[in-house]
């Protein structure tokens, strides 16, 4: 069984438990009282290049990245460093994330927040809005084409921004068919968790110029970006592990270095 299949199997059990603990009716009631979202799409609409800095404690490929964290300090530092959005990994079992981190980030940062998880049930989209996420990651490899379409529409209906993640031509067809504006190319194959920077060059040529493309995963050092950012259609980079391993000063220096070369 691939790592992705293991994660999805566990996620189905997790969502079932969540539905019992917090029925959809209660989520819907709370959503009506939720404040307006921040616009994640505007990050790419009004900037030539943007960094999405991620909060991630561990992963199946890297193990524990940073065991003890202060979400407040990380969020404040990411914003001060010059990141234009923050990604929060909320999966507990495989990444040691928490849904509550989203609200904490929004309390101490003015940046829009992307919920990064394995969204396999519409319930999780409502849950994302309830948790105050501004954008939701939809992983094409984990879903059928018609479900990707449904999820993109539902995310928009709830006034959040959908981001569809792809790693193959099949994934890209699903993303383009959904009409999504932001496409994330994951250099990591979620079935094997192996990195392939070449996938960016293979896929980017098939993405229309009116789409915003961001690159996810695999960046171990700033110099790696030279292998990835090879096309003007790439409007951003999502960086997690590298930043999580760094000191506050190193994060600021790295963001400055990246933006000096690719930003404006």
N, C-alpha and C positions, 0 to 999 in steps of 0.2 A: 504493500500500500504506500502511495506517494505521501510526502509530508503534507501536501495540500489536502488530500483526501482525509488524512488523520485529523487535520485541523477542522475541516468541515463537519466531520462526524461528531467531534467534540462540541462544535458550535451549535449543532442542532439540539443536542442535549441541554446545552446552556440556555438557549433561547426558550426551550420548553419550560425550564425552571423559572426563567424570568417572567414568562407570561402568567404563571401561577402566582408568583409573588407580587407582580405589578400588572394587573389586567389592562388591556388596551384602552378600555373605557376611562380608566384613571389617567393614563398617559394623555389621552385626548383632552380631558378636562383641564389638566395642568398646562398643556400646550397653549390653550386659549388665553392663559394668563402670562405667558412667556414674553419677555421683551423682544423688540425687533432684532433681527440678525445683522451682523456686519457683512459687507459684500466681498466675498472671496474672489469672485470673478474680476472685480475691479483691480485687484492686485496685478493682473496680467493685461487688462484693458489699458491701464494708464502707466505702465512701466515696460521698458524694453526687456528687462531681465529681473527676475526676483528669486530670492532664496526663501525656501520654506524650511524652517528649522524644526527638527522633530524631537519629541520627548519619548524615549524608548529605553526601558530598563534592561531588557534582554531579548534574545531571539533564538530560534532553533539552530541557526547557523553559527552564531557567535557566542552563545551561552550568555552568562551575565555580563552586561556592559557596564552598568553602574547600579549597585545594589541599593544604596541609600541615597535618595534624592530629595531636594527641596524644589517642588514644582514652581513655587513662587520665584525662587532665585533664578531658576533656569529660564522661566518665561520672561522675567525682567531683563535678564542678560541677553537673551535672544533679540528682544526688541531694541535694547540699547546698542547692540552690535550692528543692527541694520537689517535684520531679517524682515520680510514683509508679510509673513504669515507663519503660523505655528501648526505643526501636525502633531496630533496626540494619538499614540497607539493605545487602544483601550482593551485589547484582548488580554485576559488574565492568565489563562492556562499556559500559553506558549510564550507570551511576551511580558508577563507580570505587569500589565497595564490596568488602568481603572477608568471607568466612565466618568467618575467624579473629577478626574484631572482636568477635564474640559472646562468645567465651571471655575475651577481654581485658576486655570490659565487666564480665563476671561476676566477674573477679578483683579488680576495684577498686570494685565497687558491689554493694550488697545487693538492688538492685531486680530485679524480673523483666524478662526480655528478650523482645521480639517480633522474630522474623525477618521482615523485609519483603523479598520478592523475587517473582519471577514463577514460582510453583509450578505446573508443568505435568506433572510426573511423580512417581509415588509414591516414587521413589528420593530425591527432594529432601526428602521428609518424614522419612525415616529419617536422611538427612544432617543435617537440622535438629536432631534429637534427639542425634545424634553430636556436633554442634557445641555442644550444651548450650543450645539455645534453649528457652524456657519456653512460647512461643506462636508460632503460625505464621499468617501472613496468606495467605488464599486469595482470589484475585481472580475473582469470579463472571463478569466479562466475558470472561475468558480461557478459560473451561471450560464444557463441557456440564453440564446439571443433574445427571445421574447421576454425573459425575466429582466435582462439588462434594460430593455426598452421600458418596461413597467417601473423599474426602480428609478431610472433617470427622471421619468415623469413625476413619480411620487416625491422625489427629493425636491424638484422644482415647485411642486404643488405646496410643499411645506416651507417655501421661501428659503431653501438652502441651495447651495451650488453643487451639482453632481460632477465628480471627476471619475472618469473610467480608466482603469489601469489595464494596460495590454503588454503582452510579451511575444505574441506571435501574429501572423497574418490573420489567422482565424479570430483571435481576440480583437484585432483592429477592425475587422468587418463588423463585429458586434458593436463596437464603439461608434463607428461611423453610422451604422444603421439606426442607432439610438438618437442621433442628432446632438450629442453632447458637444459642448464648446471646448472643454479642457480634457486633454488626453495625457495620461501619465504613462510613459514607457518605462517599465520596470526591467532593469538589466539583469535582475535575478529571476531565474526560472523557479516558480513556486512549487513545481513538482519535484525538483532535485535540489533547489536552493543554490545552484551554481550560477556564477556571474558570467555574463557574456556582453561586453561593451559593443560588440559588432552588431547586436540586434538593433541598436539605435539607427545606424546607417541603413540597415535593411528596411526598417519600417518607416522612417521619416519621409522617404520619397513617395510613399503612398498616402500621406496625410495632407489634406487640402490646406492651403495657406491661410484660410480663415479660422483655423483651429489654433488653440494655444497648447503647446506641447511642453510638458515638464518631464524631467528625467528623475527616476527614483532608483535608489539602492546602488551599492557597490563602490561608493566613493570612500577610499581609505585615506587619501591625502589630496590636497588642493590640485596637485599636478595631474591627478587622474582626469580632471575635467577636460584637459587637452585632448584626451582620447574620446570624449563623449560629445562635447559641444562643438559640433562640426557643421551646424546648419542654423541659419538665422531664424528658422521657425521655432527653435528651442527657446522658450520664454522663461524657463526657470529650472531650478534644481532642488530636489528634496534631499536634505542631508540629516541623518540621524546618528548613526553609530560614531562617525568621526567627531561630531560636535559633543556628543555625550561623553567621550573619552577625554575631551580637552578641558583645560582650565578656562575660567571666564575670559582672561586676557587672550588666550590662544584662539578662542571662538571669535572674539572681536577682530583680532589680526587676520584670521582666515576669511571672515566675511568681507573685510576691507579689501583683501587681496583679490578675492573672487569678483567683487563688484567693480573694482578698479579695471579689471580686464574685460569683463563681460557686461557690466551694467552701464548706466549712463547718468 
